[in-house]
Amino acid sequence: MKNSYSDSYKAAGVDITAGYRAVELMKEHVARTNGGEDVIGGFGGLFPLDVKGMEEPVLVSGTDGVGTKLRIAQLLGRHGTIGIDCVAMCVNDVLCVGARPLFFLDYIACGKNVPERIAEIVGGVAEGCVQAGCRLVGGETAEHPGVMAEDDYDIAGFTVGVVDRKKIIDNSATRPGDVMLALPSSGMHSNGFSLVRKVFDAERCDLKAPVAALGGTLGDVLLTPTVIYVKPMLALFGAVRVKGVAHITGGGFYENMPRSLPKGLGVRIRRADVKVPPIFELIRERARVATIDKMVTFNMGVGMSVTVAPADEALALSVLHKNGVAAYRLGVVEEGEGVELS
């Protein structure tokens, strides 16, 4: 690469050599997801597709970002977990139709390419891929001087999974009386941060100060990575018939849970049954946010919901508990539409 250098391009704000340095630093992270194989540097990411045992494999894709949670990472100067969030937002989505994530790609745009920072971000992406059991097969880092401030960056991701057509979860088997289970979140996950930053005045408050109600610092709680549910959910798919799955992201209960139910059916949930982490109560106190607003904006402690037949409830909970998820009964499916909180 000794001839790949441009003084004029660097003067315009793009340092090509910094990009090469970032690639070298991230290779060790990427190798964690690929059995030590070096797959970075080509024009396309390769993936050996194994569909043995599937009658009609269907590819399932998903893409997402992290949103303004990035600003909390930037204010704290901690960039190692944002990549986990990015992976989680994508792979948790494809789980909702029963797919197993296969591979992942990321896209990072930044005002200035600081190789160590980019490598730290990609390290988080690699950790997310390890947790999801998928490969990081490629990505892109783009330097945008004049468009973004030097310390600014954004990240987006893309994943592809696979499911046998006969095992696609399409909610058509859901019936009144079925049970909806909650898979707890780790906290905020990656949604509602525009409101959160406003409530806590994130640009001026001390994110590193301990908050008694949270048992830690506000920054630590807000940066807690999104849970990746892939491994426990794949175990669940193999044990019981799952009728519906919802990833609880932006839009909270009211937007996401109905997407896992067929037309004409809704779910009744008792507010007292929802296990709400302290961060959401603190937001309510600080902002005086109405309950319905919180349920629309935040996950309220439920990162994913799963619908099963009543006869499968005990086994489903047992499988999830054995896989480290403290799942619990959230509500019951009934005739009607949407989410009814009582």
N, C-alpha and C positions, 0 to 999 in steps of 0.2 A: 504493500500500500504506500510505498515511499513517494510515489509520484502523484498520489491521490490527495492533493492539497491545493487549496485556492486561497490566496491572500485576499482577493477581492470578495469572494463569497464570505470569508470570515469577517471582513470589514462590514459586510451587510448584515451580519448577525448570526450566520450559520457556520459552525465549526465542524467540518466533516470528520476531522480526526477524533473529536469528542464522541461522535457517533460510533466510530470503530472501537474506541476504548470502552464505551458502554456495552457493546456487543460482547467483547471479550470478558467483561466482568459478569455478564448475565449468563454466560455459557454454563457455568457450574450449577446455577440454579435450574436451568432448563434440563440439564442432564439428569437431575433427580426424578424427573417425570418420564424419562425415556430409557431407563435402565442403563444410564451412563453413556448412551449414544449421543454423539454430537450431531444435531439436526439443524442447527442455526447457520444461516448464511446463503441458502439457496433462494430461488425465486418463488418457490412454492413448498408448502409443508406436506410431507408424505406420511401416509398412515396405512398400515396393512390391515385391511378390514376382514375380521373373522366373524362370519355369520353362521358357523356350523350349528346345527340344531334348530335353526329358524326356517320356517316354511316360506315366509314372505317378509323379509326384512324391510323395514321402512326407516329412512333417515329422518331425524327430527332436529331442527336447528333453533337456536335462540341467541339473542344478542341484547346487551344491556350495558349500563355504566354504573357509576357509584354515586353520581349526583353531587350535591354540595357538601356531603360528608368530607369530600376532599379538602375543603377549607379548614376543617378541624385538624387534619393531618398536617397541612401546611403551616398553620399557626403554631402547632406543637413541634414542627420539624421532625415528625415521626411518620415515615412512609412505608414501613415494612408490612403493614396489615391491609392496606387499601387494595392490594392485588387479590387478597383472599375474598374481600367483598365483591370484587368484580367477577371472579369465578363463580362465587355463590349465586349471584343474581342471575347468571345464565344457566348454570347446571340445575339449580332448583326449579327453574321454569320447565326444562325439558322432562324433568321427573314427573310433571303433572300429567303427562300422557303415558307414563310407564316406561320412558326411554332410559337407557343406560348411556351416560355421557362417554364419548370416545376421545375427542380431542378438543383443544382450545387454542385460540389465537387472541392476542391483545393488540391494542393500538394506543399509543401514548403520544399525546401532543404536548409540547412544552415551549415556554418562552425562550429558555436557554437549556441546552443539553448539558447537564451536570452528570457525568458518567456514574458516579457513586450513588447519586439519588435515583437515577433510572434503574440501576442494578438493584437497589433496595426495593423499589416498586415491583420489579420483575421477580425478585425473591419471594414476595408475597403471592404473586400470581402462581409461581411454581408450587408453593406450599398449598395453595387452594387446589391446584391440580392433583397433588398427592392425596389430599383429603378426599377428592372426588374420584380418584382412581382413573383419571384421564391424562392424556399426553398434552404437553405444551409443544405444539409443532411449528410455531412461528409467531411473528408479530411485526410491528412497525413502530418506530420512534420518529416523530416529525418535529422539527424545530421551527417555531413560528415567531421569529422576531418581528416586533412592530404590530403583531396581532395579539399576542399574549405578553403579559409582564414576565420578566426574567424568572421569577420564582413560581409562576403559575404553571400548572399542568392539568391535563385531564386524561382519563383512561376509559376505554371501552373494550368490551370483549365479545367474542363470538364462539359458540360451541356447537358441535354436532353430536347427536346421540343416535342410538338405534333401538328399535323395538320390533318384535314380531307382530305383524298386522293383527293377528287374532288376540293379542294381549294388550292392544291399545286401550287405554282407559278413556272412555268417552262419556261417562256418567249415565249412559242409557239404561243400565241395570239398577239404578237407584230407585228405592221405593220408600213410601211413608213408613216410619218406624225405624229406618236405618239410623246408625249412630255415627256422629261426627266426632272424631278424636282431634285433640290439639297436640302438636309437637311444639314445645316451648321455644321461643326465640332466646337469643343471648342478650337482648335489649333492643336498642333502636334499629339494629340491622342497617339498612342503607336508605331509609325513607323518612321524609318529614324534616330534613335537616335545614331547609330554608326557614321553617317556623322555629325550630330548635335554636338556631343561631340567633334569631331575633329575640326569642324569649330570654336567653341567657346573655344577650349582648356579647356574643363570642369574640368580636374584634377587640373588646376592651376588658372583658372579665379575665380573672386569673384561672385559666383552665387547669393549672397544676395544683390549685389549692384543694385540700381535702374537704369533702362535703359529708357531714355526719350521716345524713339520710341515705347516702349512697354507699357508705362503707369504703370510700375511696375518692379519688379525684374525679371531677367532672370530665376532664379530658380522657382519662382512662375508660370511663363508662361509655362516653360517646364514641370512642374509637374501637370499642370491642367489636371484633369481626363478626360478620354475618355467619350464622351456622350453615354448614354444607351438609345437607341431609341425605346425600347419595347412598352411602353404604347402609345405614339403617333402613332406608326406603327400599333398596334392592332386596334386602333380607325380607322385608315385609311382603314385597311382591311375590316372593317365592314361597311364602307361608300361607297367605290368605288371599281371597279375591277382594281386591281394592276397587271400589266402585267410583270413587271420585277423589281428586287431589287438588288443593288450592295452595299456591304460594302466596303468602300474605305480604304484599309489598305496598306500593303507593295505592291509596284507595281503601286500605285497611279491610275490616270485616265486610263492610257493605258492598264494596266493589268486587272483591276477590272470591269470597265464599260462594256467591251465587253462580260464578262461572264454573264451579265444579258440580252444579246441580242441574238436572233437566228442567225444561219449562214446566211450570205448574207445581214445582216443589220448592220449599224454602227450608230454613233451619231455625229452630227455636233455641236460644241460648240464655241461660240465667247469668246475669252480670256477676253474681256472687261466685259462680263457678270458674270465671276467668282468672287465672293466676297472673296478676299484673305486677311486673317488676317496679321497684321504687322510682326509677327514672321517670316513668309516666305520671306518677302521682306528683312528683316534684314539678313537672311541666304544668300540671293542672293548677297547682298552687301558685306558681309564678305567673302564669298567663291567664288564669281563670278560664281555661278552655272548657267548653261544654263537653259532656260525655260523648254526644253524637259526633262532635267535631273530632275528638280524639279517635273514635272508632273509624272515622273516614280517613284520617291522616296517618295513623300509626298502626303497627301490628299488635300493640297492647299486650305483648308477651307471647303471642301465638305466631310462630314463623311459618307454619304449614298446618293445613287441616287435611284429614283423611276420612273418607266415608266408607264404612263397612257394614255388613249385615249384623244384627244383634247377636247372632250365634257365633260370629267371628270376633267379637269385641275382646273377649278375654285373651284369646291367642294373639291378636294384633298388639294389644298392650304388652303382653309378655315378650314378644319378639322385639318391640321397640325398646323396652326396658333393658333387655339383655344386650342391646346394641347402644346403650348409653344415652337413650332419649327418655326423659321423664314425661312421657305422654300421659294424657288423661282424657276422660270423656268431657267433651265440650258442649254438645247439644244433640238434638234429635231432629231428624228430617220429618217434615209434615207437609200436607197440602198447603199451597199458597205460593208466595214469591218472596225472594230475598231473605234477609236476616231479621229475625224478631228478637230483640233483647228485652228480657223481663226482669 
